[in-house]
Amino acid sequence: MIKINSGAVEVDSNRHHIGKGILAAVLASSAVLSGCSLFDISEPTFETAAPRHYQAGDSPDTLSVTLESVDSTDPSNPYMASDSLDFSNFVFVGDSRTVGMGQLLDLETIAEVGVGYSFLQAHYNEILELEDCNIVFNLGVNDLSHVDEYIEFFQRIPEEFAFDNHLYVVSVNPTSGPYASMNADIDYFNVQLSDSLPSTIKWIDTCSFLREAGFGSPDGLHYDQQTYETIANLIYNNVMLYQSLGY
């Protein structure tokens, strides 16, 4: 376990998680990037109107709305967009959230709208052809009941492939408003999957950070661009932190 304790980073080499305290620390110290769409089979679209914004402490089953603008030029703003993050050696595997993030940030992706575990199965050989890169798995919200299948998938990835690349699994992130009832299943999915990953695959918990910091959503299911930028920044900085610690 890696955690913040009295300002110091502690490492337990037997675990592979970065805690939410680290998430806050890396986000506060770095710049941010972008993201998308989901459950429907249509192409991802991006809201141009001011989105609903769920602040830390808001009840997720209410559509509490804050229509305040964000000054993207303020360097003290942890959500500030930046073009300084280098995703050139990343491949993102996922669903429509990943499709949208890829479109916004020009990322390399293996992703489709509305997919889940069966998509991983179908693209298993394609994934195993990747070499010397950061592979980020970011899906699960479309089929939360299949957590056992996800666990089996990640546990059978060959160790030699994991050693030749850097593999990361991102938590399923929270929902709100009319989709708030999914959060209990999201929590169960995240706990089961994170506790079952082999040591060669690292867990990135963005869900806890979004719940504490708040997030923007036009419909309770998809996120606004600012939130996707935050998620991308968290992923990037956690990857860099893992690698700085020798993972």
Residue, then its C-alpha position, 0 to 999 in steps of 0.5 A: m500500500i502506498k499512502i500519505n502519512s504525516g507528509a511522507v510516502e510509505v510503500d508496502s511492496n506486497r500491495h499495488h494500490i495508490g490511496k486517495g490521499i495520494l490522488a489529492a496530492v498529485l492532483a494538487s501539484s500538477a496540471v489537468l487534461s479531458g473526456c465523453s459518453l456511455f450506456d447509449i450506442s450513439e457517438p459521444t457528444f460533449e456539452t457546450a452548455a454549463p453542466r450540472h456540477y455535483q460538489a463535495g458533500d452534495s447528496p448524489d441522489t439530487l440534481s444539485v446544480t452549480l453553474e459557476s464558470v471555472d477560470s482555466t488560466d488560474p494556476s491555483n485551480p487544480y482543474m486547470a487544463s494543460d497540454s503539458l502531459d505526454f500520453s504518447n506512450f499510453v493505450f487506453v482500453g475501455d468503453s464510451r468514457t474512454v472513446g470520449m476521452g480519446q477524442l478530446l485528448d487525441l489518445e490511442t485507444i482500444a474502445e467502443v461505446g456501450v461495451g464491457y467484459s465481452f469487449l475485453q475478451a474479444h480484443y484479448n489478442e490485440i491487447l497482448e500484441l502491445e509492446d513497451c507502453n502504459i496500458v490503462f483499462n477503464l471500463g466496467v460501468n456497463d456490466l457491473s454484475h460481471v466483476d468475477e469475469y473481470i477478475e478472471f480476465f486480469q488474473r490470466i494476463p501473462e506475467e511476461f506481458a505485464f513485465d514488458n509493459h505497465l498495466y493499470v486498472v482505473s476504478v469505475n467512477p461515480t454516478s449521480g442524479p437518476y443513476a445514483s442507485m448504481n453507486a452501491d454496485i460501483d463500490y462493490f465492483n471496485v472493492q472486489l476488483s482492486d482486491s483481486l488484481p495480481s501484483t503485476i497490475k496496478w490499481i488507480d482509484t479515481c472514484s474516491f477523489l471524485r466523490e470527495a472533490g465533486f464532479g460535473s455531469p450533464d445527466g448523472l451518468h456522463y461527465d463534463q469536459q472538466t471532470y474528464e480532464t481531472i480523471a485524465n490528470l489523475i491517471y497520468n500522475n498516478v502512472m508517473l508516481y508508480q513508475s517513480l517508485g519502481y513499479 
